[in-house]
Amino acid sequence: MNPCLSHRLLITGLVLLVILTFLLSLFSGPASFGVWESLRALMSDDAGSIALIMHEIRLPRALLGLMVGFTLGLSGAVLQGYLRNPLAEPGLIGVSASASLGAVLALYTGLSVLFPLALPLAALAAAVVSVLVVQFLAGASGSFVTIILAGVAVSTFATAMTSLVLNLSPNPYAALEIMFWMLGSLEDRSFEHVLLAAPAMILGWAMLLGVGRGLDALALGRDTAASMGVNLRQVQFLAIFGTAASVGAATSVTGSIGFVGLVVPHLLRPLTRSLPSRLLLASGLGGAALILAADVLVRLVAPERGLKLGVVTAVIGAPFFLALVWRSRRQMI
């Protein structure tokens, strides 16, 4: 089949899958409304209970799931292509851990009580600081290994500080709230969170989607890419800061959600003929579908126990990670 045609079919199939999971997310929940009843409430200006649930609870939750999933899938594909590391994902450069630390500090100090948006703003600020530190440590033209080592150092420090805050928290209820937030969830999110995260996410998406040509050239090696006229510093800037903006914003409103950026690009890479530029949009759509489907699963499996989204994605991603390691080992034998 023609590569361009097969790519269009893949993108079309993923778009349809995202639409399906988005609708499932809208119609899923403890309140059992009919499909047509829910659609009428969503399209109306009625102030009834059904319309309120659809407009204020389910719609922002579904929108945020789509945005966060697209962010994690896209950033994972970019980092795997740029770092040429199949195990790369947004947490590798410390963005997720640092954003979690910022949010935890907002909870610990009580700022989130005084000012509800202090939590996502603190998380976003911490993500930006972390990527500035990584950029400083790696240098303007740092090697892939240097960037990875800098990211691991920042991530380890942020995780250690988060553990310290948990350990020193005098209020057990605050510690419990911190732990629940770190597990990642779309529960109880509103349009305030959507509007807060959207600008940084959209900026990050624009930066990440703009590195496709550079990633294609980098697949041939740094020297070859430079000889083809690719600005390696620009690609590095767009990849790292695009990840910081989008993933930092996502983590700031939903908490830490792992494995999506690792799993989705690996699943879709064979369908894109391993061409990085074709993998970017596909991974974003695949990530959106995965998060929406996982969030539907959260509401269907033991809804009364408050199962967290990050737990579900980890349960899905961990076996895949083990299978990936096993396959890599067999290939080396």
DOBA-975897 format. One record per residue (C-alpha): residue in one letter; x, y, z. Coordinates in nm, 2 decimals, decimal comma. Example, Ala and Ser with C-alpha at 12.3 -4.5 7.8 and 13.67 -1.06 7.14 Angstrom:
PT aa      u      v      w
PT  A   1,23  -0,45   0,78
PT  S   1,37  -0,11   0,71
//
This chain:
PT aa      u      v      w
PT  M   0,00   0,00   0,00
PT  N   0,11   0,36  -0,07
PT  P   0,28   0,49   0,25
PT  C   0,10   0,82   0,23
PT  L  -0,24   0,64   0,20
PT  S  -0,16   0,40   0,48
PT  H  -0,07   0,70   0,70
PT  R  -0,39   0,88   0,62
PT  L  -0,59   0,56   0,70
PT  L  -0,40   0,53   1,03
PT  I  -0,47   0,89   1,13
PT  T  -0,84   0,86   1,03
PT  G  -0,88   0,54   1,23
PT  L  -0,72   0,71   1,54
PT  V  -0,94   1,02   1,50
PT  L  -1,25   0,79   1,50
PT  L  -1,11   0,60   1,80
PT  V  -1,06   0,93   1,99
PT  I  -1,42   1,04   1,90
PT  L  -1,56   0,71   2,02
PT  T  -1,37   0,72   2,35
PT  F  -1,46   1,09   2,40
PT  L  -1,83   1,00   2,37
PT  L  -1,79   0,71   2,60
PT  S  -1,63   0,94   2,85
PT  L  -1,92   1,18   2,82
PT  F  -2,18   0,91   2,88
PT  S  -2,00   0,72   3,16
PT  G  -2,05   0,79   3,52
PT  P  -2,23   0,69   3,84
PT  A  -2,54   0,88   3,73
PT  S  -2,70   0,66   3,47
PT  F  -2,84   0,88   3,20
PT  G  -2,96   0,77   2,86
PT  V  -2,75   0,87   2,55
PT  W  -3,01   1,09   2,40
PT  E  -3,10   1,24   2,73
PT  S  -2,74   1,32   2,79
PT  L  -2,70   1,48   2,44
PT  R  -3,01   1,69   2,49
PT  A  -2,88   1,81   2,82
PT  L  -2,54   1,89   2,67
PT  M  -2,68   2,09   2,39
PT  S  -2,93   2,28   2,60
PT  D  -2,91   2,59   2,83
PT  D  -3,13   2,42   3,09
PT  A  -3,02   2,46   3,45
PT  G  -3,14   2,11   3,55
PT  S  -2,94   1,85   3,73
PT  I  -2,86   1,65   3,42
PT  A  -2,74   1,96   3,22
PT  L  -2,53   2,07   3,52
PT  I  -2,36   1,73   3,54
PT  M  -2,29   1,72   3,17
PT  H  -2,16   2,08   3,15
PT  E  -1,97   2,11   3,47
PT  I  -1,84   1,76   3,54
PT  R  -1,84   1,52   3,24
PT  L  -1,75   1,76   2,96
PT  P  -1,44   1,92   3,13
PT  R  -1,33   1,58   3,24
PT  A  -1,35   1,44   2,89
PT  L  -1,18   1,75   2,74
PT  L  -0,90   1,73   2,99
PT  G  -0,85   1,36   2,93
PT  L  -0,82   1,42   2,55
PT  M  -0,57   1,71   2,61
PT  V  -0,36   1,53   2,86
PT  G  -0,35   1,20   2,66
PT  F  -0,25   1,39   2,34
PT  T   0,02   1,57   2,54
PT  L   0,17   1,25   2,69
PT  G   0,16   1,05   2,36
PT  L   0,31   1,34   2,15
PT  S   0,58   1,43   2,40
PT  G   0,68   1,06   2,44
PT  A   0,72   1,02   2,06
PT  V   0,93   1,34   2,04
PT  L   1,16   1,24   2,32
PT  Q   1,21   0,89   2,19
PT  G   1,30   1,03   1,85
PT  Y   1,52   1,31   1,97
PT  L   1,71   1,11   2,24
PT  R   1,71   0,80   2,02
PT  N   1,62   0,61   2,32
PT  P   1,32   0,36   2,31
PT  L   1,27   0,40   2,69
PT  A   1,24   0,78   2,68
PT  E   0,92   0,94   2,81
PT  P   0,83   1,28   2,96
PT  G   0,94   1,18   3,31
PT  L   1,30   1,11   3,18
PT  I   1,39   1,49   3,18
PT  G   1,23   1,55   3,52
PT  V   0,92   1,75   3,41
PT  S   0,66   1,52   3,57
PT  A   0,85   1,48   3,90
PT  S   0,92   1,85   3,93
PT  A   0,56   1,94   3,85
PT  S   0,45   1,70   4,12
PT  L   0,69   1,86   4,37
PT  G   0,54   2,21   4,29
PT  A   0,19   2,08   4,35
PT  V   0,29   1,90   4,67
PT  L   0,45   2,21   4,81
PT  A   0,13   2,41   4,74
PT  L  -0,07   2,14   4,93
PT  Y   0,19   2,13   5,21
PT  T   0,21   2,50   5,27
PT  G  -0,17   2,55   5,25
PT  L  -0,16   2,78   4,95
PT  S  -0,40   2,55   4,77
PT  V  -0,66   2,62   5,04
PT  L  -0,61   3,00   5,03
PT  F  -0,61   3,01   4,65
PT  P  -0,75   2,70   4,46
PT  L  -0,54   2,77   4,14
PT  A  -0,22   2,78   4,34
PT  L  -0,17   2,41   4,30
PT  P  -0,17   2,39   3,92
PT  L   0,02   2,72   3,90
PT  A   0,29   2,60   4,14
PT  A   0,32   2,27   3,94
PT  L   0,36   2,45   3,61
PT  A   0,62   2,69   3,76
PT  A   0,82   2,39   3,90
PT  A   0,81   2,22   3,56
PT  V   0,95   2,53   3,39
PT  V   1,23   2,56   3,65
PT  S   1,32   2,19   3,61
PT  V   1,36   2,22   3,23
PT  L   1,57   2,54   3,27
PT  V   1,80   2,34   3,51
PT  V   1,82   2,05   3,26
PT  Q   1,90   2,29   2,98
PT  F   2,17   2,46   3,19
PT  L   2,33   2,14   3,29
PT  A   2,32   1,99   2,94
PT  G   2,44   2,31   2,76
PT  A   2,31   2,46   2,44
PT  S   2,46   2,17   2,24
PT  G   2,46   1,90   2,50
PT  S   2,48   1,54   2,39
PT  F   2,18   1,30   2,43
PT  V   2,35   1,13   2,72
PT  T   2,41   1,46   2,90
PT  I   2,05   1,55   2,86
PT  I   1,93   1,22   3,00
PT  L   2,17   1,23   3,29
PT  A   2,07   1,59   3,37
PT  G   1,70   1,48   3,35
PT  V   1,76   1,18   3,58
PT  A   1,94   1,40   3,83
PT  V   1,65   1,66   3,84
PT  S   1,39   1,39   3,85
PT  T   1,57   1,21   4,14
PT  F   1,60   1,53   4,34
PT  A   1,24   1,63   4,28
PT  T   1,12   1,28   4,39
PT  A   1,34   1,29   4,70
PT  M   1,21   1,63   4,80
PT  T   0,85   1,51   4,74
PT  S   0,92   1,22   4,97
PT  L   1,06   1,45   5,23
PT  V   0,75   1,68   5,22
PT  L   0,53   1,37   5,27
PT  N   0,75   1,26   5,56
PT  L   0,74   1,60   5,73
PT  S   0,37   1,66   5,67
PT  P   0,22   1,72   6,02
PT  N  -0,14   1,66   5,90
PT  P  -0,22   1,30   5,80
PT  Y  -0,51   1,43   5,59
PT  A  -0,28   1,66   5,40
PT  A  -0,04   1,37   5,34
PT  L  -0,33   1,15   5,22
PT  E  -0,44   1,43   4,98
PT  I  -0,08   1,46   4,85
PT  M  -0,06   1,09   4,79
PT  F  -0,39   1,07   4,61
PT  W  -0,30   1,37   4,39
PT  M   0,03   1,21   4,30
PT  L  -0,15   0,90   4,17
PT  G  -0,31   1,11   3,89
PT  S  -0,68   1,16   3,83
PT  L  -0,93   1,35   3,61
PT  E  -1,19   1,35   3,89
PT  D  -1,34   1,68   4,01
PT  R  -1,18   1,88   3,74
PT  S  -1,36   2,19   3,60
PT  F  -1,34   2,43   3,31
PT  E  -1,10   2,64   3,52
PT  H  -0,85   2,36   3,50
PT  V  -0,91   2,32   3,12
PT  L  -0,86   2,69   3,06
PT  L  -0,55   2,71   3,29
PT  A  -0,38   2,42   3,11
PT  A  -0,49   2,49   2,75
PT  P  -0,25   2,78   2,66
PT  A   0,07   2,61   2,78
PT  M  -0,04   2,28   2,62
PT  I  -0,12   2,44   2,28
PT  L   0,21   2,62   2,29
PT  G   0,39   2,29   2,37
PT  W   0,20   2,10   2,09
PT  A   0,30   2,36   1,84
PT  M   0,67   2,33   1,94
PT  L   0,67   1,95   1,94
PT  L   0,48   1,91   1,61
PT  G   0,74   2,14   1,45
PT  V   1,04   1,91   1,51
PT  G   0,92   1,63   1,27
PT  R   1,17   1,71   0,99
PT  G   1,45   1,74   1,24
PT  L   1,37   1,41   1,40
PT  D   1,37   1,24   1,06
PT  A   1,72   1,38   0,99
PT  L   1,85   1,29   1,34
PT  A   1,75   0,93   1,28
PT  L   2,05   0,92   1,04
PT  G   2,28   1,06   1,30
PT  R   2,38   1,41   1,44
PT  D   2,65   1,47   1,18
PT  T   2,42   1,37   0,89
PT  A   2,14   1,59   1,03
PT  A   2,38   1,89   1,06
PT  S   2,50   1,84   0,70
PT  M   2,14   1,84   0,58
PT  G   2,10   2,19   0,73
PT  V   1,90   2,09   1,04
PT  N   1,95   2,34   1,33
PT  L   2,03   2,09   1,62
PT  R   2,01   2,36   1,89
PT  Q   1,66   2,46   1,77
PT  V   1,54   2,10   1,76
PT  Q   1,67   2,05   2,12
PT  F   1,50   2,37   2,24
PT  L   1,17   2,28   2,08
PT  A   1,18   1,92   2,20
PT  I   1,27   2,00   2,56
PT  F   1,07   2,32   2,62
PT  G   0,77   2,19   2,42
PT  T   0,77   1,89   2,66
PT  A   0,81   2,12   2,96
PT  A   0,52   2,34   2,86
PT  S   0,27   2,07   2,76
PT  V   0,36   1,80   3,02
PT  G   0,41   2,05   3,29
PT  A   0,06   2,19   3,23
PT  A  -0,09   1,84   3,21
PT  T   0,07   1,73   3,54
PT  S  -0,03   2,05   3,70
PT  V  -0,40   1,98   3,66
PT  T  -0,42   1,60   3,67
PT  G  -0,12   1,48   3,87
PT  S   0,14   1,23   3,76
PT  I   0,02   0,98   3,50
PT  G   0,29   0,75   3,38
PT  F   0,36   0,50   3,10
PT  V   0,14   0,66   2,83
PT  G   0,43   0,84   2,67
PT  L   0,63   0,52   2,67
PT  V   0,37   0,27   2,56
PT  V   0,18   0,46   2,28
PT  P   0,48   0,54   2,05
PT  H   0,60   0,18   2,07
PT  L   0,26   0,05   1,97
PT  L   0,22   0,28   1,68
PT  R   0,58   0,30   1,55
PT  P   0,55  -0,02   1,33
PT  L   0,23   0,13   1,17
PT  T   0,42   0,45   1,07
PT  R   0,72   0,27   0,91
PT  S   0,93   0,40   1,20
PT  L   0,94   0,75   1,05
PT  P   0,95   0,99   1,34
PT  S   0,76   1,28   1,17
PT  R   0,46   1,04   1,10
PT  L   0,46   0,91   1,45
PT  L   0,41   1,24   1,62
PT  L   0,04   1,31   1,54
PT  A  -0,04   0,94   1,56
PT  S   0,11   0,91   1,91
PT  G  -0,08   1,22   2,02
PT  L  -0,41   1,07   1,91
PT  G  -0,33   0,73   2,05
PT  G  -0,24   0,88   2,38
PT  A  -0,57   1,07   2,39
PT  A  -0,77   0,75   2,31
PT  L  -0,58   0,56   2,58
PT  I  -0,63   0,81   2,86
PT  L  -1,00   0,85   2,77
PT  A  -1,05   0,47   2,77
PT  A  -0,86   0,43   3,09
PT  D  -1,07   0,70   3,26
PT  V  -1,39   0,53   3,14
PT  L  -1,25   0,21   3,30
PT  V  -1,18   0,40   3,62
PT  R  -1,55   0,49   3,65
PT  L  -1,67   0,14   3,56
PT  V  -1,44  -0,07   3,79
PT  A  -1,51  -0,01   4,16
PT  P  -1,63   0,35   4,12
PT  E  -1,71   0,37   4,49
PT  R  -1,34   0,31   4,58
PT  G  -1,21   0,61   4,39
PT  L  -0,97   0,42   4,17
PT  K  -0,70   0,66   4,03
PT  L  -0,62   0,70   3,66
PT  G  -0,25   0,68   3,72
PT  V  -0,29   0,34   3,88
PT  V  -0,48   0,21   3,57
PT  T  -0,22   0,34   3,32
PT  A   0,06   0,19   3,53
PT  V  -0,12  -0,15   3,54
PT  I  -0,15  -0,13   3,16
PT  G   0,20   0,00   3,10
PT  A   0,41  -0,21   3,34
PT  P   0,35  -0,54   3,16
PT  F   0,42  -0,38   2,83
PT  F   0,74  -0,24   2,97
PT  L   0,85  -0,58   3,09
PT  A   0,76  -0,73   2,75
PT  L   0,97  -0,46   2,58
PT  V   1,27  -0,54   2,80
PT  W   1,23  -0,91   2,73
PT  R   1,21  -0,86   2,36
PT  S   1,53  -0,64   2,37
PT  R   1,71  -0,90   2,56
PT  R   1,62  -1,17   2,31
PT  Q   1,74  -0,95   2,02
PT  M   2,08  -0,91   2,19
PT  I   2,12  -1,29   2,23
//
